[in-house]
């Protein structure tokens, strides 16, 4: 699960439990909010000004929330300004994510030991370095300030908004022109984000981690009702073009993609969202998804199915005790020209 334990245990073993605080009275998932909510800003006197090579992103290629930041970083051409390190795909339910060791080699070149702190083995340690009294999730992404040696933010929706604009003075003209949150669409994007997050991004987790049949039924029915809503929107959108709102990629594409790309390979089986598959039941979503994956490098190049599938099926022992990783669906993404 990408919403991580608040345990301060030093144990390195994976247990078969998550904190009871993650569930409400009916057995429904309740995701706690992020706690580091600072902003990089071009405003004079800002504590966190935009500077080249000052900030570092800690991410997981498995985590959909961290995946958002990787996509935006690449779309905006920020690779030379903001460095990145990915954790190992395995997540302990007690101590959360860990960095790879020097002798481990995983897919994606930036999956390495922490390059900034040779003594740090887990992002958990960075949280406690930023705030020794921290009590919360040891989640990714983490936007780290190398100068002040602290966390700027661990809220992905706010990190990506910073990356949209605050580094524009340091970017070439073509990357400054990439506008993922255009003024004329902001109201529509915000409205779509609201129900997409609650019912789809987090909706799959509500299905997978439901503790009663009633809660699961409500969650899975709600999830597929909103997938139907996305399908209808993509079928009837007024602006021509292959993206969520037509001709240009926006935040709505990014936030939906990270769940849809994991849906058939992971959520259908592990989270029991098996009332339908994107590739078979949702032709318009499927076409939209394949277009992003195959034609926009920022999406394909930041998608690692090895990280994704191993993380979910091996880490979540509460759902898959044996840690067996399914081989299908094959291929994970059908070709661009595939028939719906």
Backbone torsions as a table, in degrees:
resi	resn	phi	psi	omega
1	UNK	NA	141.5	-175.9
2	UNK	-87.6	-3.9	172.6
3	UNK	-102.3	105.9	-159.9
4	UNK	-94.6	165.1	-176.2
5	UNK	-61.7	149.4	175.1
6	UNK	-99.6	16.0	179.3
7	UNK	-69.1	139.9	173.7
8	UNK	-103.1	19.6	179.0
9	UNK	-63.1	148.0	175.7
10	UNK	-91.7	3.8	-179.1
11	UNK	-66.5	141.2	176.4
12	UNK	-102.8	8.3	-178.9
13	UNK	-90.6	151.2	176.2
14	UNK	-89.8	125.8	178.4
15	UNK	-104.3	173.2	-174.5
16	UNK	-100.9	38.3	-175.9
17	UNK	-148.1	159.1	171.2
18	UNK	-127.8	160.3	-178.1
19	UNK	-58.3	137.6	179.8
20	UNK	-60.9	-23.2	-178.3
21	UNK	-66.9	-11.6	179.8
22	UNK	-77.5	-6.3	-177.8
23	UNK	-122.2	144.4	176.2
24	UNK	-84.3	-173.3	-174.2
25	UNK	-64.8	-28.8	-178.3
26	UNK	-91.4	-1.0	-176.9
27	UNK	92.9	16.4	179.8
28	UNK	-90.9	149.3	178.4
29	UNK	-68.2	134.4	174.9
30	UNK	-127.1	107.1	-175.5
31	UNK	-86.5	119.9	-179.5
32	UNK	-72.2	152.9	-178.5
33	UNK	-75.6	157.4	172.8
34	UNK	-67.3	155.3	-175.0
35	UNK	-111.5	-24.7	177.2
36	UNK	-93.1	111.8	-170.5
37	UNK	-132.0	42.6	176.1
38	UNK	-85.7	167.6	-175.5
39	UNK	-131.2	137.7	164.6
40	UNK	-74.4	132.8	-174.3
41	UNK	-145.9	143.1	175.0
42	UNK	-81.9	-2.7	180.0
43	UNK	-62.5	141.3	178.8
44	UNK	-56.5	134.2	177.4
45	UNK	80.6	6.8	-179.0
46	UNK	-62.3	142.0	178.6
47	UNK	-65.7	-33.2	-178.7
48	UNK	-121.3	81.7	-179.8
49	UNK	-80.1	153.9	176.9
50	UNK	-71.6	118.0	178.7
51	UNK	-139.1	142.5	178.2
52	UNK	-65.1	134.3	174.8
53	UNK	65.9	16.5	176.7
54	UNK	-88.4	-29.4	-170.7
55	UNK	-113.3	150.8	-178.1
56	UNK	-134.5	134.7	177.4
57	UNK	-100.7	126.7	169.2
58	UNK	-101.4	124.8	-172.6
59	UNK	-136.6	175.8	165.4
60	UNK	-132.2	133.1	175.0
61	UNK	-70.5	-13.5	177.3
62	UNK	-82.1	-33.6	-170.7
63	UNK	-80.2	124.9	-179.6
64	UNK	-64.7	-33.6	-179.3
65	UNK	-68.3	-43.3	176.8
66	UNK	-67.0	-33.3	179.8
67	UNK	-58.3	-34.6	177.0
68	UNK	-54.2	-46.2	-174.3
69	UNK	-68.7	-35.0	178.6
70	UNK	-66.1	-40.9	178.6
71	UNK	-63.2	-47.5	-177.6
72	UNK	-65.7	-42.1	178.4
73	UNK	-54.6	-41.9	-178.4
74	UNK	-77.2	-41.2	178.5
75	UNK	-59.8	-38.1	-177.8
76	UNK	-87.8	-2.4	178.3
77	UNK	69.2	37.6	-176.1
78	UNK	-96.4	9.5	-175.0
79	UNK	-58.9	-36.7	-178.2
80	UNK	-82.3	-11.4	-177.5
81	UNK	-101.3	-32.7	-177.3
82	UNK	-125.9	114.3	179.4
83	UNK	-77.7	165.5	-175.3
84	UNK	-146.1	145.7	171.9
85	UNK	-135.0	131.5	175.6
86	UNK	-98.8	142.3	173.2
87	UNK	-77.2	170.4	170.5
88	UNK	-62.9	153.5	-179.6
89	UNK	-69.5	-20.0	-177.2
90	UNK	-79.5	136.6	178.9
91	UNK	-126.1	120.3	175.1
92	UNK	-75.6	137.2	179.0
93	UNK	-74.2	-8.6	175.0
94	UNK	-102.0	-44.9	-174.1
95	UNK	-111.5	5.5	174.8
96	UNK	69.5	-147.4	-173.0
97	UNK	-72.5	159.8	172.4
98	UNK	-135.8	157.0	172.7
99	UNK	-83.1	155.3	175.1
100	UNK	-67.4	157.7	174.4
101	UNK	-89.7	162.0	-176.5
102	UNK	-58.2	-25.4	-177.8
103	UNK	-90.7	-1.4	-179.9
104	UNK	-94.8	142.6	176.9
105	UNK	-129.4	112.8	179.0
106	UNK	-116.2	160.7	175.0
107	UNK	-57.6	151.7	-179.5
108	UNK	83.8	119.6	-171.7
109	UNK	-62.9	-26.2	-178.2
110	UNK	-93.8	16.0	171.7
111	UNK	-89.3	91.2	-170.5
112	UNK	-139.4	170.9	166.9
113	UNK	-59.0	161.5	179.3
114	UNK	-61.2	114.5	-177.0
115	UNK	-75.4	-13.0	-177.0
116	UNK	-96.3	-24.5	-174.7
117	UNK	-139.7	100.9	-175.3
118	UNK	-66.1	-21.0	-178.3
119	UNK	-90.8	-5.6	-175.9
120	UNK	-91.9	125.6	-179.2
121	UNK	-105.3	-21.6	-177.3
122	UNK	-140.0	147.5	172.2
123	UNK	-56.0	-29.3	175.9
124	UNK	-48.4	-40.5	-178.5
125	UNK	-67.2	-32.0	177.0
126	UNK	-68.5	-39.6	176.2
127	UNK	-58.5	-46.1	-177.6
128	UNK	-74.1	-23.8	173.7
129	UNK	-72.2	-38.5	178.4
130	UNK	-70.9	-34.9	179.8
131	UNK	-151.4	100.0	-178.0
132	UNK	-58.5	-20.8	-179.4
133	UNK	-97.5	10.4	-175.1
134	UNK	-61.3	132.7	173.2
135	UNK	-130.6	102.8	-178.1
136	UNK	178.8	-164.7	-178.4
137	UNK	-78.2	141.0	173.7
138	UNK	-96.1	68.6	-169.8
139	UNK	-97.1	166.4	168.4
140	UNK	-119.4	151.4	9.3
141	UNK	-80.5	158.9	171.0
142	UNK	-125.4	125.0	173.8
143	UNK	-97.9	114.0	-170.6
144	UNK	-107.2	136.9	175.6
145	UNK	-95.6	113.0	-179.2
146	UNK	-68.9	-28.7	-177.6
147	UNK	-74.2	-48.7	-178.1
148	UNK	-91.7	-5.0	179.4
149	UNK	53.4	56.2	179.8
150	UNK	-153.6	170.2	178.1
151	UNK	-86.4	128.3	172.8
152	UNK	-79.4	-52.6	-175.4
153	UNK	-155.7	148.2	169.0
154	UNK	-125.4	24.4	177.7
155	UNK	-109.2	108.1	-172.0
156	UNK	-61.2	-38.1	-177.4
157	UNK	-64.2	-29.0	178.5
158	UNK	-87.6	-33.0	176.0
159	UNK	-60.6	-45.7	-177.0
160	UNK	-65.7	-33.0	177.5
161	UNK	-66.0	-36.6	175.6
162	UNK	-61.7	-43.1	-176.6
163	UNK	-68.2	-23.1	179.9
164	UNK	-60.4	-40.9	-166.8
165	UNK	-131.4	-30.8	-165.8
166	UNK	-71.6	-17.0	178.0
167	UNK	-103.8	8.4	-173.6
168	UNK	-59.3	-33.2	-179.9
169	UNK	-65.0	-16.7	-178.3
170	UNK	-101.9	0.9	-173.8
171	UNK	-106.5	153.7	172.7
172	UNK	-67.0	163.9	-172.4
173	UNK	-57.9	-39.4	-176.4
174	UNK	-66.6	-33.7	178.9
175	UNK	-80.8	-30.8	173.1
176	UNK	-61.8	-31.9	-176.5
177	UNK	-74.9	-13.3	178.3
178	UNK	-71.4	109.5	-175.6
179	UNK	-116.2	102.6	-176.3
180	UNK	-90.7	-3.7	-179.6
181	UNK	-141.2	62.3	-174.3
182	UNK	-64.3	143.0	-175.3
183	UNK	-54.1	-42.8	-174.5
184	UNK	-69.8	-14.7	-179.2
185	UNK	-113.1	0.8	-171.8
186	UNK	-60.0	-41.4	179.9
187	UNK	-62.9	-42.3	179.5
188	UNK	-68.9	-39.6	178.7
189	UNK	-63.6	-46.1	-179.1
190	UNK	-62.5	-40.0	179.1
191	UNK	-65.0	-44.7	178.5
192	UNK	-64.6	-42.4	179.5
193	UNK	-58.2	-40.5	-176.0
194	UNK	-58.3	-53.1	-177.6
195	UNK	-81.1	-25.5	176.7
196	UNK	-67.1	-46.1	-179.4
197	UNK	-61.9	-52.7	-172.4
198	UNK	-66.5	-36.6	-169.6
199	UNK	-106.0	-18.4	-178.8
200	UNK	-119.4	-62.7	-179.8
201	UNK	-54.4	-54.5	178.0
202	UNK	-86.9	-18.3	-178.1
203	UNK	-62.2	-36.5	179.1
204	UNK	-65.8	-36.2	177.9
205	UNK	-68.9	-35.5	177.4
206	UNK	-62.5	-33.7	176.1
207	UNK	-71.0	-51.9	-173.5
208	UNK	-66.0	-30.2	-175.6
209	UNK	-109.7	13.2	175.6
210	UNK	-64.3	140.5	-176.3
211	UNK	-102.9	-3.8	176.2
212	UNK	-136.8	158.5	179.1
213	UNK	-62.8	-39.0	-179.6
214	UNK	-63.2	-46.1	-179.7
215	UNK	-64.7	-42.6	177.8
216	UNK	-61.0	-45.8	-178.9
217	UNK	-59.4	-45.1	178.9
218	UNK	-61.9	-42.5	-176.6
219	UNK	-68.5	-45.3	-176.6
220	UNK	-71.5	-34.6	175.8
221	UNK	-64.3	-43.2	179.8
222	UNK	-65.6	-41.3	178.7
223	UNK	-58.2	-50.4	-175.7
224	UNK	-73.3	-27.5	171.6
225	UNK	-61.3	-37.9	-178.6
226	UNK	-82.0	-27.8	169.6
227	UNK	-64.0	-38.5	174.4
228	UNK	-60.0	-38.3	179.6
229	UNK	-65.0	-42.4	176.4
230	UNK	-63.5	-44.6	179.7
231	UNK	-58.0	-44.3	179.1
232	UNK	-65.1	-41.0	178.9
233	UNK	-61.0	-47.6	-178.1
234	UNK	-66.3	-28.3	179.2
235	UNK	-75.8	-26.2	-170.6
236	UNK	-123.8	8.6	-176.6
237	UNK	-59.1	140.8	-172.3
238	UNK	-77.6	-29.6	-178.1
239	UNK	-87.5	127.1	-178.4
240	UNK	-69.7	150.6	178.9
241	UNK	136.1	167.0	-172.7
242	UNK	-88.2	-4.2	-172.2
243	UNK	-101.8	177.8	-171.6
244	UNK	-57.2	-42.2	177.8
245	UNK	-111.9	24.3	171.6
246	UNK	114.8	-118.4	-165.8
247	UNK	-82.4	-19.2	-175.5
248	UNK	-126.6	146.2	174.7
249	UNK	-68.2	136.4	175.2
250	UNK	-131.1	177.9	178.1
251	UNK	-55.4	-32.3	-179.6
252	UNK	-61.7	-37.6	176.6
253	UNK	-64.4	-44.8	-176.5
254	UNK	-64.1	-46.0	-174.9
255	UNK	-71.4	-30.7	177.0
256	UNK	-79.7	-39.1	-175.6
257	UNK	-55.7	-43.3	-171.7
258	UNK	-64.5	-24.4	173.8
259	UNK	-86.9	-41.6	-177.2
260	UNK	-65.6	-34.6	-178.5
261	UNK	-70.8	-21.7	178.5
262	UNK	-95.5	-8.5	-168.8
263	UNK	-64.1	-59.5	-177.2
264	UNK	-68.4	-43.6	-177.7
265	UNK	-71.4	-24.7	-173.3
266	UNK	-126.9	-59.0	-166.7
267	UNK	-67.4	-34.2	-178.9
268	UNK	-56.2	-44.7	-177.5
269	UNK	-91.4	-52.4	-172.6
270	UNK	-70.9	-39.3	-177.1
271	UNK	-99.0	6.2	175.7
272	UNK	60.4	33.5	175.2
273	UNK	-91.9	51.1	-167.9
274	UNK	-101.4	26.7	171.8
275	UNK	-76.2	-9.1	179.1
276	UNK	179.7	160.7	175.1
277	UNK	-117.4	149.1	-178.6
278	UNK	-59.8	-43.4	-174.2
279	UNK	-69.3	-19.2	-176.6
280	UNK	-110.4	-37.9	-173.5
281	UNK	-102.2	-12.2	-172.9
282	UNK	-130.8	77.4	-173.5
283	UNK	-61.1	-36.2	-178.6
284	UNK	-75.2	-39.8	174.3
285	UNK	-63.9	-41.7	-178.5
286	UNK	-61.6	-43.6	178.5
287	UNK	-64.7	-44.3	177.8
288	UNK	-59.8	-44.7	-177.8
289	UNK	-64.9	-47.1	-179.3
290	UNK	-63.3	-36.7	179.4
291	UNK	-63.2	-45.3	178.4
292	UNK	-62.4	-45.3	-175.0
293	UNK	-65.9	-44.9	-172.1
294	UNK	-89.1	-20.6	-174.1
295	UNK	-113.3	-12.7	-178.9
296	UNK	-120.5	105.0	-174.6
297	UNK	-55.0	-31.0	-179.0
298	UNK	-60.7	-25.1	178.9
299	UNK	-87.8	-53.8	-177.8
300	UNK	-64.3	-44.0	-174.1
301	UNK	-69.6	-16.5	178.7
302	UNK	-103.9	7.3	-179.5
303	UNK	-105.5	116.4	177.5
304	UNK	-121.2	107.1	-179.0
305	UNK	-69.9	-24.8	175.9
306	UNK	-66.1	-45.4	175.9
307	UNK	-63.0	-47.3	-174.7
308	UNK	-61.6	-54.6	-173.2
309	UNK	-70.4	-42.3	178.3
310	UNK	-61.9	-42.2	179.9
311	UNK	-57.6	-56.3	-173.9
312	UNK	-65.3	-48.1	-172.0
313	UNK	-78.9	-24.6	179.7
314	UNK	-96.3	-38.2	-176.9
315	UNK	-74.3	-38.9	-173.3
316	UNK	-86.4	70.9	-178.7
317	UNK	-65.7	-20.1	176.3
318	UNK	-66.0	-24.1	179.9
319	UNK	-107.0	-25.7	-174.4
320	UNK	-140.9	73.2	-170.5
321	UNK	-55.4	-35.0	-177.0
322	UNK	-79.2	-14.0	179.6
323	UNK	68.0	25.0	178.2
324	UNK	-78.0	128.9	-178.1
325	UNK	-100.1	120.2	179.9
326	UNK	-66.0	148.0	-177.3
327	UNK	-81.9	-27.1	-176.8
328	UNK	-99.5	-176.3	-3.7
329	UNK	-70.7	152.6	-177.9
330	UNK	-119.2	125.5	-11.3
331	UNK	-73.4	167.9	-179.6
332	UNK	-64.0	-35.1	174.6
333	UNK	-128.6	124.8	179.2
334	UNK	-71.0	156.6	-179.0
335	UNK	-58.8	159.1	-178.2
336	UNK	-58.8	-36.4	-176.8
337	UNK	-88.0	5.8	-178.5
338	UNK	-59.6	143.8	177.9
339	UNK	-76.6	140.2	177.8
340	UNK	-79.3	NA	NA
